[in-house]
Amino acid sequence: MSFISQFVQQFGQINSPAPGLGAVPTELAVGTGRLITILEAAGIAFIIYVIFIAVRTVFMYRNNKRIRIIQKKVEDIDAKLDKILKKKK
Protein backbone atom coordinates (compact mmCIF):
# COMPACT_ATOMS: atom_id res chain seq x y z
CA MET A 1 0.00 0.00 0.00
CA SER A 2 1.16 3.47 -0.74
CA PHE A 3 1.57 6.13 1.88
CA ILE A 4 -1.43 8.04 0.59
CA SER A 5 -3.67 4.95 0.65
CA GLN A 6 -2.65 4.26 4.25
CA PHE A 7 -3.34 7.87 5.16
CA VAL A 8 -6.81 7.71 3.63
CA GLN A 9 -7.61 4.52 5.55
CA GLN A 10 -6.44 6.06 8.82
CA PHE A 11 -8.29 9.27 8.02
CA GLY A 12 -11.49 7.27 7.70
CA GLN A 13 -11.03 6.02 11.26
CA ILE A 14 -10.36 9.40 12.87
CA ASN A 15 -13.25 11.31 14.38
CA SER A 16 -13.64 14.81 13.09
CA PRO A 17 -12.95 17.52 15.67
CA ALA A 18 -15.84 19.60 14.32
CA PRO A 19 -19.04 19.07 16.31
CA GLY A 20 -21.73 17.03 14.61
CA LEU A 21 -19.63 15.67 11.73
CA GLY A 22 -18.51 12.37 13.25
CA ALA A 23 -16.22 9.89 11.50
CA VAL A 24 -15.70 9.73 7.75
CA PRO A 25 -17.75 6.86 6.27
CA THR A 26 -15.74 3.82 5.18
CA GLU A 27 -17.29 3.87 1.70
CA LEU A 28 -16.06 7.41 1.18
CA ALA A 29 -12.58 6.53 2.43
CA VAL A 30 -12.38 3.49 0.09
CA GLY A 31 -13.64 5.50 -2.88
CA THR A 32 -11.16 8.25 -2.13
CA GLY A 33 -8.41 5.67 -1.87
CA ARG A 34 -9.21 4.39 -5.35
CA LEU A 35 -9.26 7.92 -6.71
CA ILE A 36 -5.90 8.65 -5.14
CA THR A 37 -4.47 5.44 -6.62
CA ILE A 38 -5.67 6.50 -10.07
CA LEU A 39 -4.15 9.96 -9.59
CA GLU A 40 -0.84 8.39 -8.49
CA ALA A 41 -0.80 6.26 -11.66
CA ALA A 42 -1.57 9.31 -13.79
CA GLY A 43 1.23 11.23 -12.08
CA ILE A 44 3.71 8.44 -12.75
CA ALA A 45 2.61 8.28 -16.39
CA PHE A 46 3.06 12.06 -16.70
CA ILE A 47 6.57 11.89 -15.22
CA ILE A 48 7.52 9.11 -17.64
CA TYR A 49 6.12 11.18 -20.52
CA VAL A 50 8.16 14.23 -19.50
CA ILE A 51 11.33 12.11 -19.32
CA PHE A 52 10.52 10.63 -22.75
CA ILE A 53 10.07 14.11 -24.25
CA ALA A 54 13.36 15.30 -22.72
CA VAL A 55 15.29 12.32 -24.11
CA ARG A 56 13.60 12.69 -27.49
CA THR A 57 14.56 16.37 -27.59
CA VAL A 58 18.21 15.54 -26.95
CA PHE A 59 18.26 12.92 -29.71
CA MET A 60 16.46 15.22 -32.15
CA TYR A 61 18.99 17.98 -31.44
CA ARG A 62 21.88 15.60 -32.12
CA ASN A 63 20.27 14.33 -35.33
CA ASN A 64 19.55 17.86 -36.56
CA LYS A 65 23.17 18.80 -35.86
CA ARG A 66 24.34 15.86 -37.99
CA ILE A 67 21.92 16.81 -40.76
CA ARG A 68 23.26 20.40 -40.80
CA ILE A 69 26.83 19.10 -41.09
CA ILE A 70 25.86 16.79 -43.96
CA GLN A 71 23.95 19.61 -45.66
CA LYS A 72 27.01 21.88 -45.47
CA LYS A 73 29.19 19.15 -46.99
CA VAL A 74 26.69 18.58 -49.81
CA GLU A 75 26.60 22.33 -50.52
CA ASP A 76 30.43 22.40 -50.62
CA ILE A 77 30.48 19.45 -53.02
CA ASP A 78 27.82 21.11 -55.17
CA ALA A 79 29.86 24.34 -55.34
CA LYS A 80 32.99 22.41 -56.33
CA LEU A 81 31.09 20.52 -59.02
CA ASP A 82 29.73 23.79 -60.39
CA LYS A 83 33.30 25.14 -60.65
CA ILE A 84 34.49 22.00 -62.44
CA LEU A 85 31.57 22.06 -64.87
CA LYS A 86 32.11 25.76 -65.66
CA LYS A 87 35.78 25.11 -66.45
CA LYS A 88 34.85 22.38 -68.94
CA LYS A 89 32.53 24.69 -70.90
N, C-alpha and C positions, 0 to 999 in steps of 0.2 A: 504494500500500500504506500502511496505517496504521502508526503507530509501534509499536503492540502486535504487529501481524503481523510486522514486521521483527524485533522483539525475539525473538519465538518462533522465527523461522527461524534467527537467530544463536544462540539458546540451544540449538537442536538440534545445532549444530556445535561447541559448546564441550564439552570433556571435563570430567567431574565431578571435583572435587578429592578426593572420597571414594574410598578404595581399593576396587577391585573393581566399581564401578558403570559406568565407561566413559561413552561418549557417549550422549545421548538419541537413540533411534531416530527416523528421519525420519518414519515413519508416525505416531508419537505427536506429533511437532512439527506436522505438517500437520493432524492431527485437532484438536489444541489450537488451532491457528490458526483453523480453521473455527468452533470453539466460541467463541473470543474475538470473532470477527466477528459471530456471532449475538448475543452479549452486548452488543456495541457498538450494534448496531441496536436491541436492546431498550431500552438506556439512552437512546438518542436518542428513541425513541418515548415513553418515560416522561417525558422532559423536555418534549417537545411537549405531552403530555397535561396536565402540571402548568401549563404556560403557558396552555393552553386553559381549564382550570378557573379560573385566576386572572382571565383576561379575562371569562369567563362570570360570575363572581362580581361583578365591577365592574358589568357591564351589568345584572345582576339587581338589584343594589342601586339603581342609577339608576332602573330601571323601577318598583321597589317604592316608591321615594320619590315618583315621579310619581303612582302609584296612590293613595298616601296623601293627596296634595294634592287629587286629583280626588274622593276619598271625602269629604274635609272639605268641599269645595265643594258636593257633592250633599247632605250633611247640613244645611248652612246653607240651601240652597234648600228642602229639605224642611221645615225649621223655619219658614221664612218663609211657605211655602204653608199650613202648618198654622195660622199666625196669621191669614192672610187668610181661610181657610175658616171659622175660628171667628168672625170678625167678621161674616161674611155670615149666620150662623145666628141 
